[in-house]
């Protein structure tokens, strides 16, 4: 196969494969192919929140708070920038924001009447953008792992790590509780307290079936919905980050086998791309669309 006649993509592919093969041989020669179990290393340690400094009362500043602040600043910055620089021929950032805007506008209109769409669209859109930004920055390595440091110019610097604020269950729980309060308050406003509770029962259900259906509907509305919103967002991002860390080196550290880290690295890259490209946006979309569905359902005549 003549390299001169190969396409650029093929040359890059063969170059990566060659580097990978040379790396495997190099790791095998340098460190051997036998490992030992690392009893002190815990995979979940990198997700623990170590307090950096105290703020006030029970409040501490840690990497979770830092990521929330970063997500908030980026969300506000992007929205304000695009709003203040609208163009007839939009740039890529404006196009991306307009696509998200149109998507959330459609989702909200499909689940609510016109009046409530105008009222609740900003809430649904803000949730979508904030969760999306928070998820995406969770795949950018930043020096936030203060439990593991390296020295640079005589100073201990936290190690680089990928971390998402929503991998701490408290963050998606607070977001879910906000949605929970919103749709229940809106339902009570639309129907009154007893009318709202009555509207939770599916139309046509009566008699002895109420003994079974009423507890199930109450459980679904007041317990399972906020739990499902919380667990879906939290578990998907946490599992994705754990898989990436595992394939990108944690498995090698756990088994004390350096060669394994290089061997599983391509799998880690594939999972990273899958999570960053698909899962980050998908989970933001699911959270937002369920919010719109719950708000719309709470104000309809019956579920």
Buried (B, 14 or more C-beta within 10 A) or exposed (E): EEEEEEEEEEEEEEEEEEEEEEBEEEBBEEBEEEBEEBEEEEEEEBBEBBEBEEEEEEEBEBBBBBBBEBBBEBBBEBBEEBEEEEEEEBEEEBEEBEEBBEBBBEBBBEBBEEEBBEBBBEBBBBBBBBBBBBBBBBBEEBBBBBEEEEEEEEEEEBBEBBBBBBBBBEBBBEBBEBBBEBBBEBBBEBBEEEEBBEBBBEEEEEEEEEEEBBEEBBEEBEEEBBEEBBBBBBBBBBEBBBBBBBBBBBBBBBBBBBBBBBBBBBBBEEBBEEBBEEBBBBBBBBBBBBBBBBBBBBBBEEE
